[in-house]
Amino acid sequence: MTVLSKKEILERIFTENENERLVITPLISKDQISASSVDVRLGTEFIITKRTKYSLLDPAQENIESEIEQYQEKIHVPFGEKLILRPHQLILGSTLEYIKLPRDLIGYVIGRSSWGRLGLIIATATLVNPGYTGTLTLELINLGEADIALYPGSRIAQLVIHELSEIEEGYMQKPLAKYVGSTGPEFSKIHKDKEWKTLTKQPP
């Protein structure tokens, strides 16, 4: 796989060929595109953890989906306001940008070092599959000892785009695709993995 340069990224964004077009919208400034990556911005929707009676989340339990929704909640932070991320706290955010990859491109999301030096880690599911469409959920963790203020619209991570040697089946067409066309952060869908019955010796 080869990493797309700034010139190649722009060519893919503005190509008239829909099968090769890379969609990143809204692209507020071309300055978001560097020599080998695209800076993505923080959206306005977040999933935060609530303090509840649940001290264990077991993905093999039948009612885990409802427990997750009681364990976490979605909130909205408008532009111009901030969300405080406490030390050792995990929240889920998402990119402001809506992404669409053609089937011959794959992406990786990595944190910006400027945030990392403050203790903010973007522990996201870094792989963006060929053909994926939607915003990208970001797992934001404060590993520092001081609170960190997060502002919607700020450049939070980098999307590195690779060209595949051959065209792959689109993610959205895969029967096991769990996160399809998201417009904000999504709750974990680990309970949809099919191996839990085997691992816990449950009847099929």
ABEGO torsion letter per residue (X at the ends): XBBBBAAAAAAAAABABAAABBBBOBBABAAABBAABBBBBBBABBBBBBBBABABBBAABAAAAAAAAAABBBBBBBBGBBBBBBBGBBBBBBBABBBBBBAABBBBBBBBAAAAAAGBBBBBBABBBBGBBEBBBBBBBBABABBBBBBBGBBABBBBBBBBABBBBBAAABAABABBGBABBBBBAAAABAAAAAAAGBBX
